[in-house]
Amino acid sequence: MTAEAAAYSGLDYLCIDMQHGLIGYSDVVQMLPAVALGGVTPIVRVPEYSTANISTVLDAGAMGVIVPMVNSAEEAAAVASACRFPPLGERSFGAIRAAMTEGADYYERTDEEVLCIPMIETLAAVDDLDRILAVPGIDVAYVGPSDLSISMGYRPGTSAEPFLAMLDRIKAACDRHGVAPGIQASPAAAADRLARGFRMVTVVSDFAAFQAAVRKAVSYASGAAPADGGGPLY
């Protein structure tokens, strides 16, 4: 129900998170139809790279796959291959739900329409970034800011200038290779990331949004002024 409500909230896409979200494959299968009702693009972040992880969420109807901790061109090539049917890749054809929801021409369209999204979240990945982005079939380079911050020696959520400069470096590399730059963000950071030229920006998570709404409700109920000066919840 949360996924369905989010899908009706003006988003372009919604990411179902199997890496850090407390859900499994059976949950994803139930959430994908709810997301589709809202008309947004359903994307799934798998817990780790494997052809099984990628193929099962694609078969279930995901139209994009985010894969964490891709640190080399060789790993990126394996991810891209798992997202594409032969001769472009090695994905096995068994698109049970996807073929039903996307239509009879799913096989013909999928290699062009399914998004392959490796995550760039370590200094090792940045060091090999040009080779990673040169891999055929990579659509988006998606920055994991918390892990990238840690890799650089900062706490998650840093706004240190070297970290921001690293984001600009990644965006410039994406431009050179014709790959869309993407990033996980908070509502507070989203405007900055868009201004830097990131084209896929995840602006909020359901857990953080729920906590913020509860805190605001408690603030109103106790008579305290809300921290953000916002209006009533309802």
Secondary structure by P-SEA (a helix, b strand, c coil): caaaaaaaccccccccccccccccaaaaaaaaaaaaaaccbbbbbcccccaaaaaaaaaacccbbbbcccccaaaaaaaaaaaccccccccccccaaaaaaacccccccccccbbbbbbbccaaaaaaaaaaaacccccccccaaaaaaaaaccccccccaaaaaaaaaaaaaaaaacbbbbbbbcccaaaaaaaacccccccccaaaaaaaaaaaaaaaaacccccccccccc
